[in-house]
Amino acid sequence: MTRNQRAQAAQCVLEYLLDFPGQTWQERWDASPVGQGLVAANTLGTRRSTGLAITPGVRALYCLRVIQPTLLTFRRNVLHNFAPMFVAAQGDPLLNKYAAQVEAQPMRHIHRREAMSELCTLLAVQGVSLSDVTPSAVLHFTQENRRARSVLQPGNKVANRLVGQGMWNVLHAMGHFTPATPSTLRAALMRGQRTVEEMVDQYPIRNRSVRGLLIDYFARRRVDTDYSTLKNLVLLVAHHFWEKIERVNPDQTDLRISHEHYAAWRQMITMKDNGKPRAGQDSIIIAVRSFYYDLHTWAAEEPERWAAWVAPCPVPPSELHGLGTRRRRINERSADRTRQRQPLLPVLVEHVETRYDRARLLLERANKAADGELFTHEGTEYRRVTTEADRKLLRHGDAVPTRVIEEATGQIIHIGTEEEAAFWEWAMVETLRHSGVRVEELVELTHLSVRQYQRANGEVIALLVIAPSKTDRERVIPMSAELFHVIASIIRRHGRTGRPIPLVSRYDSQDKQWSAPMPFLFQRQNGTTPAVFSIHAVQEMISRRGQALAEVHPGFRGLKFTPHDFRRIFATELVNSGLPIHIGAALLGHLNIQTTRGYVAVFDEDVVRHYQEHLHRRRQVRPEGEYRDATAQEWSEFQEHFDRRKVELGSCGRPYGTPCQHEHACIRCPMLHINPKMLPRLAELEADLLARRARAEAEGWVGEIEGLDLTLSFLRSKQQETQRRAQRPTVELGIPRPRPGMPDDQT
């Protein structure tokens, strides 16, 4: 577009603004629907309708700072080539320096373009120059951008994408921010640890004296606990206990809780705030009980500080009755969960391996194919394609992703992205199942975690050093060949470019802290910067594989694998295969061997093994004659026994070789199994018994009536049981075959 055309477009916009009130162009702009972001600028006219595009006029007015748009208004219109025109219009040496720094950054072309565009958008929207841009201004721009996109694209996850990361990196690299500023935008957005006062003040506690007590209590507990545990303790005591006590009794001023108020509070915590039943009531009760007894203990040491708050614990001992039983139920549910998932683990492993191998081989084949070339992979025809967007990247010297189109369906597959996801899913599953590490320990693995140990005989063993996590204790895991293969594959993947593994800081979502820059193994490029996989991302990737399997495998329907399931299965197989349980506890990082016992007491292998050994010993002491083949006479007697068990109403269930012990009173006999076909006969017998009972009543035969009533009760019980069995589906067991060498008359 020529300069004259841009001037005409700007004039059209200004003529449009003349219809709105205001003393300045900015006031008229703010009063117009376009300036308020209600409609797009192209509604005023397009090249097709007026012969002149209006949007370039809006862009020119932005660049010349005639009007200052809101972020919503700016995002409403698509302004091509806005960044280079804005830079040219400003004539700012600092902005030119920023543009040069963008080109020097090791980023892809698309990220360089975004870094340039986002800064120019910020300057235009906030009406400032680059020298006035602060970290707070960038953070404000990022949050407002999310709000604007959520209005323009409601329900679209892309609208919530964090923009401005490349801009932040460039500003930090050129020294525009102070050295104390976080190096990444994500690090600046993540809040660190809250103070005890901030954690308590999250909850509306009316009594200021009790608030001060809780702050003092949690401050002392902070010395001997970690941040995540302290945060949970504040939730239990401050929110679930005292805040709700004040709801029950707003006039409560001390810790002496009456039985009525305790009962009301106890009933309140049985339900969550959303109305659902609460499963973790025991943790609240134990935290409150510990709170009171801690004050009792500390008052003996420091009476001047704690004695004024000592009060009887409102939690009666009866609340803890059945705690062991409830914990056993939890362990039983965990054991049942492991029993369900252990047989399915090989299916999941095969699935992720097959998916990764297929994606890897397809990527290799596609990389060798020329643009437009047709090739066949695993019986499916594909064609290598290069999109128009890819050609644009090639013109700027940027790398393009590998894409293929499936000829049968016409679907374009970004095979590079699929191979990347398939590799990390495979690596996560394999590392978790071969090492038994916790998910937070998985994402904390670094290149420095791989060590080696040389034994006295010269054998070198690869070791995996697990950084302190839940138990704050470092441990070492000897790597199997399978685990070493996975770790080596991850290291080799990071080294494909010939550079070492990038040093990245990891954010701990539990402790709310950033780690020192480390060569983390489980990291990938996230836009402009490399980032470590989050715990949530690991869980989502494993869950996604389970959902895919549920479509073809019925065992995965309604079942979800979590990272901790691999740890439980690893522990179960480790100890049940013969490894001493205390060695298993050391490999798993358990401080208490009972914790490991809870992991491995799933299939009761000891019980099964000892029972099998008992059967083997019993067979050895039995007479050998009992294990010989049956003679013709013995087999004939066996058949005759079953013939003698056949009666009118069904069959007798008495053991082999035993006579009838009930004088053939079959209706009363518990060994009688009624044939469902004989239900009409039972009805006839019932009618006959009722007629006989009526006769006995008429004659006054009391003893006969008592016997008939007993027979009727047995008959009706068998009748009901037979009707229930008749409703069950029939199971076909097949016809048994004779053993080889047995005479035909013995079959």
Secondary structure, 3 states (H helix, E strand, C coil): CCHHHHHHHHHHHHHHHCCCCCCCHHHHHHHCCCCCCCCCHHHHCCHHHHCCCCHHHHHHHHHCCCCCCCHHHHHHCCCCCHHHHHHHHHCCHHHHHHHHHHHHCCCCHHHHHHHHHHHHHHHHHHCCCHHHCCHHHHHHHHHHHHHHHHHHCCCCHHHHCCCCHHHHHHHHHCCCCCCCCCCCHHHHHCCCCCCHHHHHCCCCCCCHHHHHHHHHHHHHHHHHCCHHHHHHHHHHHHHHHHHHHHHHCCCCCCCCCCHHHHHHHHHHCCECCCCCECCCHHHHHHHHHHHHHHHHHHHHHCHHHHHHHCCCCCCCHHHHCCHHHHHHHHHHHHHHHHHHHHHHHHHHHHHHHHHHHHHHHHHHHHHHCCCCCEEEECCEEEEEECCHHHHHHHHCCCCCCCEEEECCCCCEEEHHHHHHHHHHHHHHHHHHHHHCCCHHHHHCCEHHHEEEEECCCCCEEEEEEECCCCCCCCEEEECCHHHHHHHHHHHHHHHHHCCCCCCECCEECCCCEECCCECECCEEEECCEEEECCHHHHHHHHHHHHHHHHCCCHHHCCCCCCHHHHHHHHHHHHHHCCCCHHHHHHHHCCCCHHHHHHHHCCCCHHHHHHHHHHHHHHHHHCCHHHHCCCCHHHHHHHHHHHHHCEECCEEECCCCCCCCCCCCCCCCCCCEEECHHHHHHHHHHHHHHHHHHHHHHHHCCHHHHHHHHHHHHHHHHHHHHHHHHHHCCCCCCCCCCCCCCCCHHHC
